[in-house]
């Protein structure tokens, strides 16, 4: 029997398994095709032959020397400067080596990024002109002076530099305006040009400033609040003479404030409907960015405006276009590198104030791009990790000013920049736990099989100890920012452990999930969901709702449902159902913003697990009606028809409406999703697998990934 199995075994996967990208047992037929009743065909994969490029036998410099000798032999008397370059390799050889290096990727672990030679030797140069800066790192651009040259200077190099560095207050041509319109999605028919009349009155400005300091500034930390308050105060008093880069950051400030408010808060605080305020300042911020020429800017202030604008977009639940956010965040990354934010200001000879503000802005850009890439299912820009910029200082804004010549001492404990410092540390940690050849700082990198679970747990314990000793021990629960920072730290640790021990890695290896790993997933998964629910259910924390992402709820909820199905009864299961009910109640947008298939799958699995847990409780009660109360405690008072939670009832009604069945009768309409309140389509031909199949079926995880990315079909 074993001899036949060996003969049937193939050296390669079958055609269907290769197409589905799942593991094949290489038997004829394989188990996957047998299970799906699919014809199993073993066709050897065909690999194309590499084309060999014949390298030139004579390098560029060798040719140059030969031509120089030929000119001298002809007697032209030309003075030829001898070449000091000993490298006689051809351009093709060098390009080949460069390509190989790019495929290897940057090794941040073995390279001293702080060494200036890492960034293109000694050819780096930061040039300035008033509020604009431009970073050059080699080639023709390394020979420009320390300042931008004036237009009347007409050497070839100067003209090229000037053409690539537009002055912020030059009027934008119609072609450039159209380009910006396409990027920002502007409707040119609005005709919004003059912005001077859109500034609020001084009293409203003061209220908006308080909201900004309390809600937006701790999250972004891209502005120096004392300096910016002076700028915005002057602008309101004299709105017709504002430089365009300052106008852009001021209207981005208005937009960020409007985006941070809920409907009732906007009415009570600013006396205006949120929809009107949000729409007006969103359009004004767009136009101000166009006027400032943000796509070609070398102004750090304009880039600050653009990052605040992106924050406003991400804070609005109705936006929800992760792919567009990812593209726009990539623009911010490239502008930041053009300004040289990826280089630490101490290496560029900048003042302590400018160095600190550049660090803060780069930190925010890195976090925004990593977050946007995580949502869109793509890797963050590799440009983010070719950087020697240091972490911002743990100081308050009043500790630093433009006139300072030395850095202030860092404070002990928690400052208004706590969230920025936490983000920097976590991103550094993610890079540490990722294959450095891929430069991938997404949470998914925690599942990298090249690093053992033991090593991952060790590093997670290290980061937990650091965050607890530096920040958590100083948290004051009565301070809302401190409380929120503690939730971010604890939820991040839980998320690290959940992603690191996720069950899909065992399914890929055709292994059962060990009980110890199941405990880690269940304990940390339920904690993570608890921390997520805390923000909308705690009055003092509701102002931070725009900062909380609901994207990781989906994976975590799936893991918790899988583990709940295994356990079925117990006091901890009671708490899980209360937690899931809070998620459905407080985060309906977590489902309405995704595809209908994703919401339908989660709803169906939730009902499925609920019914099994209810049956298990009923069976336990029937077997031991005379038992003591401890043995009956299992599911508590949950299980009877009258005790069914409201969210389960609403899910059943939603499912019935989606199936087109209402009160036992078929309906011609898709019905309404009772949970979200939105119109919903019928299930159509959606066929969701049994939840238990996730344990050993890699293909089910592939389908789940498709649901998450909105590509299910």
BELGI-V535229 format. One record per residue. RES is the residue in one letter. PHI is phi in degrees with one decimal (none if undefined). OMEGA is omega in whole degrees, 0 to 359 (NA if undefined). NEAR is the number of other ideal C-beta (glycine too) atoms within 8 Angstrom. Layout:
RES;PHI;OMEGA;NEAR, RES;PHI;OMEGA;NEAR
This chain:
X;none;179;4, X;-67.7;178;5, X;-65.0;179;6, X;-65.0;180;7, X;-62.4;180;9, X;-65.6;179;7, X;-67.5;181;6, X;-74.1;183;8, X;-68.1;181;9, X;-105.8;178;10, X;-89.4;181;4, X;-146.4;182;7, X;-74.4;178;9, X;-72.7;186;15, X;-62.4;182;8, X;-66.0;180;12, X;-67.5;177;14, X;-66.9;179;10, X;-65.8;181;6, X;-82.8;180;9, X;59.5;176;6, X;-122.1;182;9, X;-72.4;181;8, X;-109.6;179;10, X;-81.5;172;7, X;64.0;171;10, X;-90.8;183;10, X;-117.0;0;8, X;-82.4;181;8, X;-79.0;184;14, X;-67.0;180;7, X;-64.4;180;15, X;-68.5;178;14, X;-64.1;182;9, X;-66.1;183;6, X;-95.8;180;6, X;55.7;181;5, X;-111.5;178;7, X;-64.0;183;6, X;-99.8;182;11, X;-122.4;177;7, X;-103.7;178;9, X;-118.4;183;5, X;-59.4;178;5, X;-67.0;181;6, X;-104.4;179;4, X;-109.9;181;4, X;-67.4;178;4, X;-77.5;177;4, X;-74.2;177;4, X;-83.2;180;4, X;-91.2;179;4, X;-98.5;180;5, X;-75.1;181;4, X;-74.7;177;8, X;-63.8;183;7, X;-80.4;182;3, X;-122.0;181;6, X;-76.7;182;11, X;-62.1;182;7, X;-68.6;176;10, X;-63.9;177;9, X;-62.5;181;9, X;-60.4;179;9, X;-64.3;179;9, X;-65.3;179;8, X;-66.6;178;8, X;-63.0;179;9, X;-63.8;180;8, X;-65.1;178;8, X;-63.6;180;10, X;-66.2;181;10, X;-69.5;179;6, X;-81.1;174;6, X;77.3;180;5, X;-78.2;177;6, X;69.8;180;4, X;-74.1;176;6, X;-86.1;184;4, X;-109.0;180;7, X;-73.8;181;4, X;-65.6;180;4, X;-86.2;178;7, X;-99.0;183;4, X;-85.0;180;5, X;-91.8;183;4, X;-76.3;184;6, X;-103.5;179;6, X;-75.1;177;6, X;-76.0;177;10, X;-61.8;181;6, X;-65.9;179;9, X;-63.7;181;10, X;-66.7;179;9, X;-63.3;179;8, X;-63.6;178;9, X;-65.2;180;8, X;-64.3;179;8, X;-63.5;180;8, X;-62.9;179;8, X;-65.6;180;7, X;-67.7;178;7, X;-72.2;178;6, X;-68.4;179;7, X;83.4;181;10, X;-72.9;178;9, X;-98.3;183;9, X;-73.5;182;10, X;-78.5;186;5, X;-102.5;182;5, X;-108.6;176;9, X;-82.9;184;5, X;-64.1;181;9, X;-70.0;178;7, X;-72.6;182;7, X;-58.4;181;7, X;-66.7;177;6, X;-62.5;181;9, X;-97.9;168;10, X;63.7;173;6, X;63.5;184;6, X;-103.0;184;5, X;-93.5;180;10, X;-74.2;180;13, X;-158.9;174;11, X;-108.6;180;13, X;-113.9;186;12, X;-130.9;173;10, X;-156.6;182;10, X;57.3;184;4, X;-89.4;185;9, X;-105.4;173;13, X;-134.5;178;12, X;-143.3;182;13, X;-102.8;176;12, X;-118.3;184;12, X;-128.3;175;10, X;159.9;176;9, X;67.3;183;5, X;-58.2;187;6, X;-72.7;182;10, X;-73.5;183;11, X;-97.9;179;5, X;-72.9;181;11, X;-75.8;182;5, X;-79.1;178;5, X;-135.5;175;7, X;-63.9;181;11, X;-83.2;180;10, X;-76.5;185;5, X;-60.6;184;5, X;-73.9;177;4, X;-82.8;197;7, X;-118.6;176;5, X;-67.3;186;6, X;-60.6;182;5, X;-64.4;181;9, X;-64.0;180;11, X;-64.4;180;9, X;-65.0;181;9, X;-61.9;181;12, X;-64.2;181;10, X;-67.7;181;6, X;-98.5;182;5, X;-128.3;182;11, X;-68.5;175;7, X;-77.4;191;7, X;-63.6;185;14, X;-99.2;173;5, X;-80.4;183;7, X;-65.9;184;3, X;-80.3;179;9, X;-71.6;181;6, X;-64.0;179;5, X;-65.8;178;6, X;-65.9;178;11, X;-60.8;178;10, X;-63.0;179;9, X;-61.0;179;9, X;-66.5;179;15, X;-58.5;181;11, X;-66.2;181;7, X;-69.1;185;9, X;-91.8;179;9, X;73.5;183;6, X;-80.6;172;11, X;-89.2;185;5, X;-64.7;181;7, X;-74.2;181;4, X;-67.5;177;7, X;67.4;180;5, X;-78.8;180;8, X;-124.5;181;5, X;-80.6;183;5, X;-109.9;186;14, X;-61.3;184;7, X;-83.5;185;6, X;-96.1;178;8, X;-71.0;178;10, X;-75.7;174;8, X;-69.3;189;6, X;-62.1;181;9, X;-64.1;177;6, X;-65.9;178;9, X;-60.0;179;13, X;-62.7;177;8, X;-66.9;179;10, X;-65.1;179;13, X;-66.1;178;10, X;-62.2;178;8, X;-65.0;180;13, X;-62.3;182;13, X;-63.6;184;9, X;-82.1;190;8, X;-116.5;188;12, X;-91.5;185;13, X;-58.6;179;12, X;-62.0;182;12, X;-86.8;185;10, X;-94.8;182;12, X;51.9;179;14, X;-103.2;181;10, X;-117.9;171;12, X;-89.9;192;9, X;-59.6;179;9, X;-62.0;180;9, X;-68.7;184;10, X;-69.3;178;11, X;-62.6;176;9, X;-64.0;180;8, X;-64.8;184;11, X;-71.5;177;12, X;-66.3;178;10, X;-65.1;183;8, X;-66.3;180;13, X;-66.1;181;11, X;-74.4;181;7, X;-139.3;189;7, X;-73.8;184;11, X;-91.2;183;5, X;-127.4;181;4, X;-94.1;172;10, X;-57.2;189;8, X;-65.7;180;12, X;-69.4;176;14, X;-70.8;177;11, X;-60.8;180;14, X;-63.9;182;18, X;-72.4;178;16, X;-67.7;180;14, X;-73.6;173;16, X;-66.9;175;17, X;-62.7;177;14, X;-59.4;183;13, X;-64.9;180;16, X;-63.1;178;16, X;-65.5;180;14, X;-60.4;182;14, X;-70.9;184;13, X;-85.6;184;12, X;-102.4;170;13, X;-88.1;187;8, X;-59.0;182;9, X;-66.9;178;6, X;-67.2;181;9, X;-63.3;179;14, X;-65.6;185;11, X;-76.2;184;6, X;-86.8;186;9, X;-114.3;177;10, X;66.5;182;5, X;-148.6;178;8, X;-65.3;183;8, X;-62.2;182;13, X;-58.5;180;7, X;-68.9;181;8, X;-65.2;181;13, X;-62.3;182;12, X;-63.4;183;8, X;-63.7;184;9, X;-79.7;172;14, X;-65.5;179;11, X;-66.3;180;11, X;-66.4;179;14, X;-64.1;176;17, X;-59.7;183;11, X;-64.5;179;13, X;-65.2;176;16, X;-65.6;177;16, X;-64.4;180;14, X;-61.4;180;11, X;-84.7;179;15, X;63.2;189;15, X;-62.8;182;14, X;-70.5;179;9, X;-117.8;188;7, X;-72.0;168;14, X;-122.0;181;9, X;-95.8;178;12, X;-64.4;180;12, X;-65.5;178;11, X;-65.1;177;16, X;-67.4;174;16, X;-59.4;178;13, X;-62.5;181;18, X;-65.1;179;15, X;-68.8;176;15, X;-67.0;177;18, X;-62.5;179;14, X;-65.3;176;13, X;-61.7;178;14, X;-61.6;178;15, X;-64.8;182;11, X;-69.8;181;11, X;-77.2;183;10, X;-93.3;185;10, X;-60.3;184;6, X;-77.0;182;4, X;-69.3;166;8, X;61.4;179;6, X;-100.0;185;6, X;-65.3;181;9, X;-65.6;178;7, X;-65.8;178;7, X;-61.8;179;15, X;-63.4;179;14, X;-64.4;181;8, X;-66.5;177;12, X;-66.4;175;14, X;-64.4;175;10, X;-63.0;179;11, X;-62.6;178;15, X;-61.4;183;13, X;-68.1;177;9, X;-63.8;179;12, X;-60.8;178;13, X;-69.3;178;11, X;-63.3;177;9, X;-78.2;180;12, X;92.4;181;11, X;-66.6;181;13, X;-73.2;176;12, X;-98.9;181;14, X;-69.7;184;11, X;-61.6;179;13, X;-65.5;179;7, X;-84.2;181;9, X;-105.0;178;9, X;73.8;182;5, X;-89.3;181;9, X;-71.0;178;9, X;-57.7;181;11, X;-64.4;181;12, X;-65.2;178;10, X;-60.8;181;13, X;-65.4;181;14, X;-68.0;177;11, X;-67.5;177;13, X;-62.2;181;15, X;-62.6;182;13, X;-65.6;179;15, X;-65.1;177;13, X;-59.5;180;15, X;-66.4;180;13, X;-64.9;180;14, X;-61.2;180;12, X;-63.2;181;12, X;-63.2;181;14, X;-71.2;177;16, X;-63.0;180;14, X;-68.2;180;9, X;-65.7;179;14, X;-67.7;178;14, X;-63.9;180;12, X;-68.3;185;11, X;-88.3;177;10, X;76.6;179;6, X;-125.6;180;6, X;-77.7;175;9, X;-69.0;182;12, X;-62.6;177;9, X;-67.0;177;10, X;-60.2;183;9, X;-64.8;190;14, X;-101.1;171;10, X;-92.4;189;9, X;-147.9;173;10, X;-119.4;179;11, X;-64.3;182;11, X;-85.4;178;7, X;-69.5;176;8, X;-59.7;179;13, X;-79.2;176;11, X;-86.2;183;9, X;-137.9;172;12, X;-95.0;182;8, X;-60.6;181;9, X;-74.0;179;5, X;-79.6;185;7, X;-138.0;180;12, X;-148.8;181;7, X;-60.8;184;7, X;-84.5;186;5, X;-69.5;179;11, X;-109.3;177;5, X;-132.2;180;5, X;-72.8;177;8, X;-75.1;176;10, X;-68.3;179;4, X;-74.5;179;7, X;-86.3;174;9, X;-98.5;181;5, X;105.9;188;5, X;-107.5;176;10, X;-117.9;179;9, X;-67.4;179;9, X;-94.5;185;14, X;-58.9;183;13, X;-66.6;178;13, X;-63.8;180;13, X;-67.4;178;12, X;-63.6;179;14, X;-59.1;182;10, X;-60.5;181;13, X;-67.4;182;12, X;-68.0;178;10, X;-63.0;176;12, X;-60.5;178;8, X;-65.5;180;11, X;-61.4;177;14, X;-65.5;180;12, X;-67.1;182;7, X;-98.9;184;11, X;-124.2;174;13, X;-60.0;187;8, X;-68.0;179;12, X;-69.4;180;7, X;-99.9;181;9, X;47.7;184;14, X;-110.2;181;10, X;-105.1;178;12, X;-79.9;177;11, X;-61.9;180;10, X;-60.9;178;8, X;-63.9;178;13, X;-66.0;180;12, X;-90.0;181;10, X;-59.5;183;9, X;-73.3;180;5, X;-73.7;178;4, X;-115.2;184;7, X;-69.4;177;5, X;-61.3;180;8, X;-63.5;180;6, X;-68.2;178;8, X;-62.5;179;12, X;-62.1;180;10, X;-63.8;181;8, X;-71.2;177;11, X;-62.1;177;12, X;-63.4;179;8, X;-65.3;181;8, X;-67.2;178;13, X;-65.5;179;9, X;-62.9;180;8, X;-64.4;182;9, X;-65.5;179;13, X;-68.8;183;10, X;-73.7;184;7, X;-89.8;188;8, X;-128.3;187;14, X;-60.4;182;11, X;-67.0;181;7, X;-101.2;184;10, X;-71.9;174;12, X;-105.9;184;8, X;-58.3;180;7, X;-77.1;177;5, X;-92.0;186;8, X;-62.6;179;9, X;-66.4;177;10, X;-61.2;180;14, X;-61.0;180;15, X;-66.3;178;12, X;-62.0;179;14, X;-65.1;177;12, X;-66.1;179;12, X;-60.9;181;10, X;-64.4;184;13, X;-67.3;179;11, X;-68.1;178;12, X;-66.1;177;10, X;-62.7;178;12, X;-61.8;180;13, X;-64.1;178;13, X;-59.7;182;13, X;-70.1;180;12, X;-65.1;181;16, X;-67.7;181;12, X;-64.3;183;12, X;-102.5;186;11, X;-58.1;187;11, X;-70.7;184;14, X;-65.9;180;10, X;-65.5;178;9, X;-76.6;177;12, X;-64.5;178;15, X;-62.9;180;9, X;-91.6;180;6, X;58.8;180;6, X;-122.1;173;6, X;-81.1;180;6, X;-71.7;179;10, X;-62.5;179;7, X;-56.9;180;6, X;-63.7;179;6, X;-70.4;177;12, X;-60.1;179;12, X;-64.1;179;8, X;-63.1;181;11, X;-63.8;184;16, X;-67.3;183;14, X;-64.7;183;8, X;-75.3;177;13, X;-65.3;179;14, X;-68.0;176;13, X;-63.0;181;11, X;-61.7;178;14, X;-63.9;178;15, X;-64.3;180;9, X;-65.3;179;12, X;-64.2;181;13, X;-70.7;183;12, X;-58.9;186;10, X;-64.2;181;14, X;-74.6;182;11, X;-96.3;177;7, X;-104.2;186;9, X;-53.6;183;4, X;-72.5;182;7, X;-104.4;183;14, X;-61.6;180;10, X;-65.9;180;9, X;-97.1;181;12, X;-54.8;180;10, X;-58.9;181;9, X;-80.9;185;8, X;-82.6;178;9, X;-95.4;178;7, X;-95.7;187;10, X;-65.6;183;8, X;-76.2;178;10, X;-62.6;187;12, X;-62.9;178;12, X;-62.1;183;11, X;-62.6;179;13, X;-62.5;178;12, X;-62.5;180;12, X;-60.4;182;14, X;-65.9;178;15, X;-63.7;179;12, X;-61.8;181;12, X;-71.2;177;12, X;-63.5;179;13, X;-65.6;178;13, X;-70.9;185;7, X;-87.9;174;10, X;69.5;183;11, X;-129.6;178;10, X;136.3;180;8, X;-58.4;181;8, X;-67.2;178;9, X;-70.4;175;14, X;-56.8;182;11, X;-66.4;179;9, X;-63.1;182;11, X;-67.0;175;12, X;-64.6;180;8, X;-66.3;179;12, X;-63.6;177;13, X;-61.0;178;11, X;-65.7;179;10, X;-63.3;180;14, X;-64.1;182;12, X;-78.6;188;8, X;-94.8;181;9, X;-128.1;177;12, X;-64.3;181;11, X;-68.3;178;8, X;-63.3;179;12, X;-109.3;183;13, X;-71.3;181;10, X;-83.1;181;8, X;-100.1;179;11, X;-69.5;178;8, X;-63.1;181;7, X;-62.8;180;9, X;-64.0;180;14, X;-62.4;181;13, X;-63.3;180;12, X;-64.3;180;12, X;-63.2;179;12, X;-63.7;181;13, X;-65.6;180;10, X;-66.1;178;12, X;-61.8;178;12, X;-63.7;181;12, X;-62.6;181;11, X;-67.2;178;12, X;-59.1;182;10, X;-63.5;181;8, X;-68.3;178;10, X;-65.6;178;15, X;-63.9;178;11, X;-64.0;180;8, X;-64.4;178;11, X;-65.0;180;14, X;-63.2;179;9, X;-66.0;179;8, X;-63.9;180;13, X;-67.4;180;10, X;-67.6;181;7, X;-72.6;187;6, X;-138.3;181;9, X;-67.2;182;6, X;-97.8;182;3, X;-70.2;179;6, X;-77.5;186;5, X;-66.6;181;5, X;-65.4;181;5, X;-75.6;179;9, X;-83.8;188;10, X;-62.4;182;7, X;-10.5;182;11, X;-100.3;177;13, X;61.2;183;7, X;-98.1;181;6, X;-95.0;174;12, X;140.4;178;9, X;-67.2;183;7, X;-60.2;181;4, X;-72.9;183;4, X;-94.4;179;8, X;-63.4;182;8, X;-58.8;182;9, X;-61.0;182;6, X;-70.3;175;11, X;-69.5;178;11, X;-61.0;181;9, X;-68.0;177;11, X;-65.4;178;14, X;-63.3;179;9, X;-64.8;179;9, X;-63.2;179;14, X;-63.0;180;11, X;-63.7;179;10, X;-66.8;179;16, X;-66.4;177;14, X;-79.0;181;8, X;80.0;180;12, X;-117.8;179;9, X;-126.2;181;9, X;56.1;175;3, X;82.8;181;4, X;-115.3;180;6, X;-73.9;180;5, X;-108.7;177;9, X;-79.8;183;4, X;-106.3;180;5, X;-69.0;179;9, X;90.4;183;13, X;-122.7;175;8, X;-73.3;186;14, X;-68.3;181;10, X;-70.0;184;12, X;-92.7;181;10, X;80.8;182;7, X;-102.4;176;7, X;-63.9;183;6, X;-130.0;178;13, X;-89.3;175;7, X;-62.3;181;9, X;-64.3;183;7, X;56.7;186;5, X;-105.4;181;4, X;-63.6;180;8, X;-127.1;184;4, X;-94.1;184;7, X;-74.4;175;9, X;-64.0;185;5, X;-62.6;182;11, X;-65.5;183;6, X;-69.5;179;9, X;-69.3;185;14, X;-64.6;187;11, X;-129.1;184;6, X;-115.8;178;10, X;-59.1;182;10, X;-64.1;178;9, X;-68.3;177;11, X;-69.5;175;12, X;-63.2;178;11, X;-64.3;179;10, X;-63.7;177;11, X;-60.9;178;8, X;-66.2;177;10, X;-62.5;181;13, X;-63.0;183;11, X;-85.7;179;7, X;74.1;183;8, X;-112.1;181;5, X;-67.8;178;9, X;-150.8;NA;3
